[in-house]
């Protein structure tokens, strides 16, 4: 099978949240970490797609999240609005034909209402769990986002199955359950034929992958450990960069050239 590449990839400007490190990784805590909440825009011959949709409430996070905006110290400038960033690149939100949602936590679903027209891809059981979560992690799901998700036509990716979206090897949806029942990552073949793996919340910190240690709110620690092992193995493949989406150090080092990402090989060398 021929291996093709995506045309372009952007790590869009991301709002930030501040959390205790102990939320991000077991065995840590006592210090705060300010983390990005990203969305990635990908251009393929078959059209535009988004991986995650970040937060809602640009310019006024409290309007979307109430007291949680202050609790997480959400920083979300109006200029970071997802629709405005897409338009600044010369596209419209209606040009986004596909949405890949890593999972249904509120910091990944805030822009779903912009894309009712898109074809959706989500991990099996994820939307069902978002509607009836455990008490422990129920605050991480936002009713308005679940309602917006209900207006999208979803294709479910079975647990344990990595889906080659276009059949050309350029965009592969990675099954990484454990953080939530249907957590997905994304593997992209960039124009220089290097590989970029976006972890979403299958990992929150670089050390999570290195040490295969999860977080307190993972719904399934056994599957989460396997997901971290999978990411660690992917990182050993030549020409592959694993991007821990919430890790602020990854965010700073892998975006040094700006929002557009052209080469995973260059990212790895810079890191």
N, C-alpha and C positions, 0 to 999 in steps of 0.2 A: 504494500500500500504506500502510495506517495505521501510524503510528509510536507505539508504546506505551512505557511506562517500567517499570523495576523498582520494587518497593515500597520496599525498604530495602537498605542496604549497610553492612557493618561491616568495618573494617580491624582485625582482632583483635590483641590484645596479642601482640607478636612477640619470640621469643628473638633473641639477638644473637651475631654472630661477629666476630672481629677478624682482619683480613687486611692484607697489604701492598697498598698502592694499585696497585702494578704488576701485581697479579693482576686488578684490576678494569678497567684501561684501559691500552692500549699507550702507551709514552712517559712513564709516571709511575713512581713507586716510591720506596722509601727511607723512607716514612712509613706508619704503620698507620692503618687506618680501621675503626671499629666499625659494622657494618651490620646492619639488621634482616633477619629471615628470615620474611616475612609469609605469612598466609593471609587470604583475603577471603571473607566469608560474604554471600551475596546472596539476598534473598527476592523471588520473582516469583509471579505468579498461579498458575503451574504448580508451585510448591513451592520448597524451599530448594536452593541449589547452593553449592559451594565452588570457589574458584580457588586451587589449590595447598593443601598440607597441612603446610607448615613442617617442623620438625625432630621427631625422636623424643627420648626420654630426659629428659622433664621432671623436674627435681629431681636428676637424676644423669646428665648427658650422657655421662660416661665409660662408663656401662653400655651405652650404645647405640653409641658411636663409638670407644671405647678411646683410644689416644694422640691421635687426631684432635681429641678434645674439648679437650685441653690445647693442641694446636698452633693451633687456631682460637679458643682462649679462649672457648668456648661458654658463654653465660649463658642459662639456661633455668629460671626459677623454676617450681615445682610449680603455682602459680596460673595459669600460662600454658598449661597442658595444653589441647589443642584441645577435647576432649570436655567439660571443665569450663566452658570459655568458652561453648560452644554451649548447655550446660544452664543457665548463668547468664542467658542471654537468653530462656529459657523454652522451649527446644526440646530434642529428643533427637538423638543422632547418627543414628538411623534416620529422622529427618525430612529428612535431607540426601539428596535424590533423585538429584542429579547432581554429578559431580566433573569439573572441567576442570583438567587437569594441564599446566602450561606446559612442563615437560620433566622428565627423570628424575634430575636431580642430587639428592644426598642432602638438601640443605637445602630441598627442595620436596616431598619424598615421605615424610617421617617419620610422617605420620598416616594413610597409606593403609590400614593395617590396621584402622582404625575403620570403614571404609565398603565392605565387600565386597558389600553389597546395592545400592550406587549404580550408576547408569549412568555410564560414563566417557567422556570426550572427550580425545583425545591426538593430537599431530601424527603424520603418517604416518612410519613408520620409527623413531620414537623408542624404543619398547620394544625393538625388535630391536637398535638400537644400544647401549642400556643393557646388554644381555646380552653384547655382543661389541664393547666400545669400543676405541679406540686405547690403547696403553700410557700415553700422555701424560696422558689424563684418566680412566683407569680408576678412580683413587681416589675420584672424585666420585660413583660409583654404589655403592649399598649393597645387598648381597645380600638382606637381609631385606625391603627395600622392593620389590625386583624380585619377590620371592616374593609379597608382598601385592598387587602390581599384577596378578599372575597370577590372582587371585581376583575381579577386577573385569571386567565385560563392557565392552570398549572400542569406541568408534566412532572411526575414524581420520580426521583432517582432512587432505585432500591439500595438499601444498605449493602455494602460490599461490592457495588458495581461502579466502575469508573466510566463515565459516558463521554465518548468522543462526539462532541456536539455536531460537527460538520462532516465527520467521516474522513478528515484529512490530517488529523493529528495536531491541528493548530490550537484547538481549545478543548481541553478535557476537564470535565467535572469530576472532582475527586470525592469519593465517599469517605468521610472522616467523622462518623458518629461518636458520641460520647459526651461532648459538651452539651449538646441537645440531641434528641433522637435522630435528627436528620441533617446534622452539620455537614456542609460541603466546603471544599476548597476548590481552587481553580489552577490548572496548569496551562500556561501559554507558551507557544512557540513564537519567539519574536523575530522581526525581520532579518536579524543576523544569524538566525537559526539557533541561538541560545534559548534556554528554557527558564521561565519565571514561574515559581509556585507561590500562589497567594493562599495563606493559611486560614484567613479569617480567624475565628475564635477556637479552632482546633488547637491553637497555641496562643498564649497571650504575651509571653516573654521568650527571648532567645534561650534563656536557661531552661525554660519548660521543655523545649525540644532536646537540648543537649543532655538534660538529666531525666527526660521523660517523666515529668511531674506535672500534674494537672492543677485545677483550681477547686475551691470549696463548693462551687455551684454546679459542677459537672453532674449531669443526671446519671451517667453510667461510667464509673471509674475504670472498669475493665476495658470497655471499648475505647475510652479516651486514651488509655495507655497504648493501645494498639495504633490509634490514630497518630500519636506522637512518634511512635516507632516508625510508622510509614513516612512521616515527614522527615525524620532523621535519615532514613534510607534514601529518599528522593534527593536530599541534599548532598549525597555522596556521588551522584551521577555527574559525569563531566559536563561542564557548561551550564549547570543548573544553579540558580539562586533561589533560596527559600526566603520569602518575605513574610515576617511575622507582622500581620497587618496592624495590630495595636501597639507594637513595641515602638516607643518614641525614638530609640536609637536607630532602629531599622528605618523608620520614617525619615529621620534627618539624613542618614548616610545614603539611602537609596533614592532620594529625591534631590541630590545635590545639583543635578543638571536641570532641575525644573520639573514641571508636572508630567511632561511627556517622557516615557520610558522607552528607549530604543534598543538597549542591549543589556541582557542579564549578565553577560560575560564581563562587561565594563563595570556593572554594579558590584559583582563579586570581587573584582580586582580593587575597586575603590574601598570596599568594606574591609 
